[in-house]
Amino acid sequence: MNPPFILLSEGLDGQPGGIQRVSRQVATALVHSKDPAFIWSANDRLAQRLPSPLEGRGFGKNYPAMFFAACTTQKLPSKGCPVSCWHMGLLPVAAALAARLGSRADLFLHGIEAWGEISWMRSLAMRRIRRIGANSHFTLERFRQKHPQYALLPGVVLPLGLSPEFVQASENAKSKAGFSYILTVTRQSEHYKGVTTLLDAFKKIREKHPALKLVFVGEGALLGEHRVRAAEMGLADAVVFAGNVTDRELAEWYAGCEFFVLLSKGEGFGIVFLEAMYHGKPVVATRADAAGEVIADGATGMLVTPQDREAAAEAILRLLAGKDEARAMGERGRRRVLAQFMPQHFEARLKKYWNE
């Protein structure tokens, strides 16, 4: 990476969400590089002072103002300055900056945002992209299948890692729940997350394990619908909707669960899998997305067919019955995270990506 450097980010100032966590890790890596860098943040105002040698500019969710600034601002680095765009929605900004600097830009893909239709404006902006980074092979290949016109652009897979803030919050974390439960952590805003499949599977599981509970961490527009569904299934007292929580509270939920389940069919990577594995918990997920690049099926967890409540229930019941097997999976999962997916591993991969 040759300074200076421009990073375009969705947000850094503590918003919830995986993309924001990753963006903060990228900013930390820039600090550690000790090279001057500029961060343009779309969804916050960078109220907190950025550590040296970073400089920043926030736009408070005003995307038109961000694009206008990219086209007109006189405060630009030297010609040839590289631009790294960390969200599809910021492509026009990246292209405008790269055009004015006489450079090209990198685009990093996180998942679902990259698998839909591309607007004409973003299509024009893609002409300035020289390389695509992605958090998993699944994310990159699904993007190429959806948009074959970009299949020849060089692609680099950059697996993510745990965030330093989560690792710190997890230190000596212990459960405060006082009951036995399985855990899922997800936005309750998209149907592809598999919440209804999990509720259906859990109803079967409760027949054999009437004291077991299911804990959901996360909020979203579908939360009310899921509450109603749980109540209609007779699970109102068995399902806990914990909402959004602090990092420390999240670590405590992981620490106390029997194991972690997320039956999504559209995870671009799945940081939550790493978080559960870091706490020594086996994971049940689907083989429909990038989960298989994080979870070693049969070794650190179990992968099932998406939307198959019977298969999900069978996997969960197997882990509940086989305590020794579940414990061994959890231990192997933790070793896998410690060896490959800690913050320093991601930062090393990121530096290599920038320097290629």
DAWOTA-V296439 format. One record per pair of residues at least 12 apart in sequence whose C-alpha atoms are under 10 Angstrom apart, sorted by the first residue. I is the first residue (numbers start at 0). GAP is how many residues later the second one is. Records with the same first field share a line. If there is no record, write none. Layout:
BEGIN
I->GAP + GAP
END
This chain:
BEGIN
0->29 + 32 + 34 + 81 + 350 + 351 + 352 + 353 + 354 + 355
1->33 + 34 + 35 + 78 + 79 + 80 + 352 + 353
2->30 + 31 + 32 + 33 + 34 + 35 + 74 + 75 + 77 + 78 + 79
3->31 + 32 + 33 + 34 + 50 + 73 + 74 + 75 + 76 + 77 + 78 + 79
4->25 + 30 + 31 + 32 + 33 + 34 + 49 + 72 + 73 + 75 + 76 + 77 + 78 + 79
5->30 + 31 + 32 + 33 + 34 + 48 + 49 + 50 + 70 + 71 + 75 + 76 + 77 + 78 + 79 + 88 + 91 + 92 + 99
6->16 + 19 + 20 + 23 + 30 + 31 + 32 + 33 + 34 + 49 + 75 + 76 + 77 + 78 + 79 + 87 + 98 + 99
7->15 + 30 + 31 + 32 + 33 + 34 + 49 + 75 + 76 + 77 + 78 + 79 + 82 + 83 + 85 + 86 + 99
8->13 + 14 + 15 + 17 + 18 + 30 + 31 + 32 + 33 + 34 + 35 + 49 + 75 + 76 + 77 + 78 + 80 + 81
9->13 + 30 + 31 + 32 + 33 + 34 + 48 + 49 + 51 + 75 + 76 + 77 + 78 + 79 + 80
10->12 + 13 + 28 + 29 + 30 + 31 + 32 + 33 + 34 + 35 + 47 + 48 + 49 + 50
11->12 + 13 + 14 + 15 + 27 + 28 + 29 + 30 + 31 + 32 + 33 + 34 + 35 + 36 + 46
12->28 + 30 + 31 + 32 + 33 + 34 + 35 + 45
13->30
14->28 + 29
15->202 + 228 + 229 + 230
16->169 + 170 + 201
17->92 + 145 + 251 + 252 + 253 + 254
18->67 + 68 + 90 + 91 + 92 + 252
19->23 + 66
20->141 + 142 + 143 + 144 + 145 + 250
21->64 + 88 + 138 + 139 + 140 + 141 + 249 + 324
22->18 + 63 + 64
23->139 + 140 + 141
24->135 + 136 + 137 + 138 + 139 + 140 + 318 + 319 + 321 + 322 + 325
25->60 + 320 + 321 + 324 + 325
26->12 + 23 + 24 + 27
27->22 + 23 + 26 + 136 + 319
28->314 + 315 + 317 + 318 + 319 + 321 + 322
29->21 + 22 + 23 + 24 + 317 + 320 + 321
30->19 + 20 + 21 + 22 + 23
31->20 + 21 + 315
32->20 + 314 + 318
33->18 + 19 + 20
34->17 + 18 + 19
35->16 + 17 + 18 + 19
36->15 + 16 + 17 + 18 + 19 + 40 + 44
37->12 + 15 + 16 + 17 + 18 + 19 + 38 + 39 + 45
38->15 + 16 + 17 + 18 + 19 + 44 + 45
39->15 + 16 + 17 + 18 + 19 + 26 + 30 + 45 + 53
40->15 + 16 + 17 + 18 + 19 + 20 + 22 + 25 + 49
41->15 + 16 + 17 + 18 + 19 + 20 + 21 + 23 + 24 + 25 + 47 + 48
42->15 + 16 + 17 + 18 + 19 + 20
43->13 + 14 + 15 + 16 + 17 + 18
44->12 + 13 + 14 + 15 + 16
45->12 + 13 + 14
62->26 + 27 + 29 + 30
63->29
65->24 + 26 + 27
66->23 + 24 + 25 + 26 + 27 + 28 + 29 + 30
67->25 + 28
68->24 + 27 + 28
69->22 + 23 + 24 + 25 + 26 + 27 + 28 + 29 + 30
70->21 + 22 + 24 + 25 + 26 + 28 + 29
71->24 + 25 + 28
72->24
75->21 + 24 + 25
76->24
77->23 + 24
78->19 + 20 + 21 + 22 + 23 + 24
79->18 + 19 + 20 + 21 + 22 + 23 + 24
80->16 + 17 + 19 + 20 + 21 + 22 + 23 + 24
81->12 + 15 + 16 + 19 + 20 + 21 + 22 + 23 + 24 + 272
82->12 + 14 + 15 + 18 + 20 + 21 + 22 + 23 + 24 + 46
83->14 + 20 + 21 + 22 + 23 + 24 + 45 + 47 + 48 + 49 + 270
84->20 + 21 + 22 + 23 + 24 + 44 + 47 + 48
85->20 + 21 + 22 + 23 + 24 + 47 + 48
86->20 + 21 + 22 + 23 + 24 + 26 + 27
87->19 + 20 + 21 + 22 + 23 + 25 + 26 + 30 + 34 + 38
88->24 + 25 + 29 + 33
89->17 + 32 + 35
90->14 + 15 + 16 + 30 + 31 + 32 + 33 + 34 + 35 + 37 + 38
91->29 + 30 + 31 + 32 + 33 + 34 + 36
92->29 + 32
93->12 + 13 + 31 + 32 + 34 + 35
94->27 + 29 + 30 + 31 + 32 + 33 + 34
95->29 + 32
96->31
97->27 + 30 + 31
98->26 + 29
101->26
102->25 + 26 + 27
103->22 + 23 + 24 + 25 + 26 + 27
104->20 + 21 + 22 + 23 + 24 + 25 + 26 + 27
105->20 + 22 + 23 + 24 + 25 + 26 + 27 + 49 + 248
106->19 + 21 + 22 + 23 + 24 + 25 + 26 + 27 + 48
107->23 + 24 + 25 + 26 + 27 + 32 + 47 + 48 + 49 + 50
108->23 + 24 + 25 + 26 + 27 + 30 + 31 + 34 + 48 + 49 + 159
109->23 + 24 + 25 + 26 + 29 + 30 + 50 + 157 + 158 + 159 + 160
110->23 + 24 + 25 + 27 + 28 + 29 + 31 + 32 + 155 + 156 + 157 + 158 + 159 + 178 + 179
111->27 + 30 + 31 + 154 + 155 + 156
112->30 + 155
113->20 + 25 + 26 + 28 + 29 + 30 + 32 + 33 + 154
114->24 + 25 + 26 + 27 + 28 + 29 + 30 + 31 + 32 + 151 + 153
115->27 + 30 + 31
116->29 + 30
117->28 + 29
125->24
126->23
128->21 + 24 + 25
129->23 + 24 + 25
130->19 + 21 + 22 + 23 + 24 + 25
131->18 + 19 + 21 + 22 + 23 + 24 + 25
132->21 + 22 + 23 + 24 + 25 + 26 + 220
133->21 + 22 + 23 + 24 + 25 + 26 + 134 + 135
134->21 + 22 + 23 + 24 + 25 + 26 + 133 + 134 + 135 + 155
135->20 + 21 + 22 + 23 + 24 + 131 + 132 + 133 + 134 + 153 + 154 + 155 + 157 + 158
136->18 + 19 + 20 + 21 + 22 + 131 + 132 + 152 + 153 + 156
137->19 + 128 + 129 + 130 + 131 + 150 + 151 + 152 + 153 + 154 + 155
138->18 + 127 + 128 + 129 + 130 + 150 + 151
139->15 + 16 + 17 + 128
140->14
141->126 + 147
155->197 + 200
156->192 + 196
157->188 + 189 + 191 + 192 + 194 + 195
158->110 + 112 + 134 + 135 + 181 + 182 + 186 + 187 + 190 + 191
159->109 + 110 + 111 + 114 + 134 + 180 + 181 + 182 + 183 + 185 + 186 + 187 + 189 + 190
160->110 + 113 + 114 + 176 + 177 + 179 + 180 + 181 + 182 + 183 + 184 + 185 + 186 + 188
161->109 + 110 + 111 + 112 + 113 + 116 + 175 + 176 + 178 + 179 + 180 + 181 + 182 + 183 + 184
162->108 + 112 + 178 + 179 + 180 + 181 + 183
163->178 + 179 + 180
164->82 + 83 + 178
165->80 + 81 + 82 + 84 + 85 + 109 + 177
166->80 + 81 + 84 + 108 + 111 + 112 + 175 + 176
167->79 + 80 + 83
168->77 + 78 + 79 + 80 + 81 + 82 + 83
169->77 + 78 + 79 + 80 + 81 + 82 + 84 + 85 + 105 + 108 + 109
170->77 + 80 + 81
171->79 + 80 + 83
172->75 + 76 + 77 + 78 + 79 + 80 + 81 + 82 + 83 + 106
173->74 + 75 + 77 + 78 + 79 + 80 + 81 + 82
174->74 + 75 + 76 + 77 + 78 + 79 + 80 + 81 + 82
175->73 + 76 + 77 + 79 + 80
176->75 + 76 + 78 + 79 + 80
177->78
178->32 + 33 + 34 + 77 + 78
179->29 + 31 + 32 + 33 + 34 + 35 + 76 + 77 + 78
180->30 + 31 + 32 + 33 + 34 + 57 + 58 + 59 + 72 + 75 + 76 + 77 + 78 + 79
181->20 + 30 + 31 + 32 + 33 + 34 + 57 + 71 + 72 + 74 + 75 + 76 + 77 + 78 + 79 + 134 + 138
182->30 + 31 + 32 + 33 + 34 + 57 + 70 + 71 + 73 + 74 + 75 + 76 + 77 + 78 + 79 + 93 + 100
183->14 + 30 + 31 + 32 + 33 + 34 + 69 + 70 + 73 + 75 + 76 + 77 + 78 + 79 + 88 + 89 + 92 + 99 + 100
184->30 + 31 + 32 + 33 + 34 + 57 + 58 + 59 + 65 + 68 + 69 + 75 + 76 + 77 + 87 + 88 + 90 + 91
185->30 + 31 + 32 + 33 + 34 + 57 + 58 + 76 + 78 + 84 + 86
186->29 + 30 + 31 + 32 + 33 + 34 + 35 + 36 + 56 + 57
187->28 + 29 + 30 + 31 + 32 + 33 + 34 + 35 + 36 + 37 + 38 + 55
188->29 + 30 + 31 + 32 + 33 + 34
189->30 + 31 + 32 + 74 + 76
190->31 + 73 + 74 + 75
191->71 + 72 + 73 + 74 + 75 + 114 + 115
192->69 + 70 + 71 + 72 + 73 + 74 + 113 + 114
193->68 + 69 + 70 + 71 + 72 + 91 + 92 + 112 + 113 + 114 + 115
194->21 + 27 + 28 + 31 + 67 + 68 + 69 + 112
195->29 + 30 + 33 + 34 + 67 + 111 + 113
196->65 + 66 + 67 + 109 + 110 + 111 + 112 + 113 + 115 + 116
197->16 + 63 + 64 + 65 + 66 + 109 + 110 + 111 + 112 + 114 + 115
198->15 + 27 + 30 + 31 + 34 + 36 + 40 + 110 + 114
199->29 + 30 + 33 + 107 + 108 + 109 + 110 + 112 + 113
200->106 + 107 + 108 + 109 + 110 + 111 + 112 + 113 + 114 + 115 + 116
201->12 + 28 + 33 + 36 + 37 + 107 + 110 + 111 + 114 + 115
202->27 + 30 + 31 + 32 + 35 + 106 + 110
203->105 + 106 + 109 + 110 + 113
204->107 + 108 + 109 + 111 + 112 + 115
205->29 + 32 + 111
207->109
208->108 + 111
209->28
210->27
211->26 + 27 + 46
212->22 + 24 + 25 + 26 + 27 + 44
213->21 + 23 + 24 + 25 + 26 + 27 + 43 + 46 + 47
214->23 + 24 + 25 + 26 + 27 + 28 + 38 + 42 + 45
215->23 + 24 + 25 + 26 + 27 + 28 + 37 + 45
216->23 + 24 + 25 + 26 + 27 + 28 + 32 + 33 + 36
217->23 + 24 + 25 + 26 + 27 + 32
218->22 + 23 + 24 + 25 + 26
219->23 + 24
222->18 + 20
225->15
226->12 + 13 + 14
249->25
250->24 + 25 + 27 + 28
251->27
252->23 + 26
253->18 + 21 + 22 + 23 + 24 + 25 + 26 + 27
254->21 + 23 + 24 + 25 + 26
255->23 + 25
256->19 + 22 + 24 + 25
257->22 + 23 + 24 + 25 + 58 + 61 + 62 + 65 + 68 + 69 + 72
258->17 + 18 + 20 + 21 + 22 + 23 + 24 + 25 + 42 + 57 + 60 + 61 + 67 + 68 + 71
259->12 + 13 + 15 + 16 + 17 + 21 + 22 + 23 + 24 + 25 + 41 + 56
260->12 + 15 + 21 + 22 + 23 + 24 + 25 + 40 + 41 + 51 + 55
261->21 + 22 + 23 + 24 + 29 + 50
262->21 + 22 + 23 + 24 + 25 + 28 + 40 + 41 + 42 + 43 + 44 + 45 + 46 + 49
263->21 + 22 + 23 + 24 + 25 + 27 + 42 + 43
264->20 + 21 + 22 + 23 + 24 + 25 + 26 + 40 + 41 + 42
265->20 + 21 + 22 + 23 + 24 + 25 + 40
266->18 + 19 + 21 + 22 + 23 + 24
267->21 + 22 + 23
268->20 + 21 + 22 + 23 + 24 + 25
269->15 + 19 + 20 + 21 + 22 + 23 + 24 + 25
270->20 + 23 + 70
272->12 + 18 + 21 + 22 + 28 + 60 + 64
273->20 + 21 + 59 + 60 + 62 + 63 + 64 + 67 + 68
274->59 + 62 + 66
275->54 + 57 + 58 + 61
276->17 + 18 + 23 + 24 + 52 + 53 + 54 + 55 + 56 + 57 + 58 + 59 + 60 + 61
277->52 + 53 + 54 + 55 + 56 + 57 + 58 + 59 + 60 + 63 + 64
278->51 + 52 + 54 + 55 + 58
279->20 + 46 + 47 + 48 + 49 + 50 + 51 + 52 + 53 + 54 + 55 + 57
280->19 + 20 + 45 + 46 + 47 + 48 + 49 + 50 + 51 + 52 + 53
281->13 + 16 + 17 + 18 + 19 + 20 + 37 + 43 + 44 + 45 + 46 + 47 + 48 + 49 + 50 + 51 + 52
282->12 + 13 + 14 + 15 + 16 + 17 + 18 + 19 + 20 + 32 + 33 + 36 + 43 + 46 + 47 + 50
283->13 + 14 + 16 + 17 + 18 + 19 + 20 + 28 + 31 + 32 + 35
284->12 + 16 + 17 + 18 + 19 + 20 + 21 + 27 + 30
285->16 + 17 + 18 + 19 + 20 + 21 + 22 + 25 + 26
286->15 + 16 + 17 + 18 + 19
287->15 + 16 + 17 + 18 + 19
288->17
290->12
293->39 + 42 + 43 + 46 + 47
294->38 + 41 + 42
295->33 + 36 + 37 + 40
296->32
297->27 + 31
298->26 + 27 + 29 + 30 + 31 + 32 + 33 + 34
299->25 + 26 + 27 + 28 + 29 + 30 + 31 + 32 + 33 + 34 + 35 + 36
300->14 + 18 + 24 + 25 + 27 + 28 + 29 + 31 + 32
301->13 + 14 + 16 + 17 + 27
302->12
END
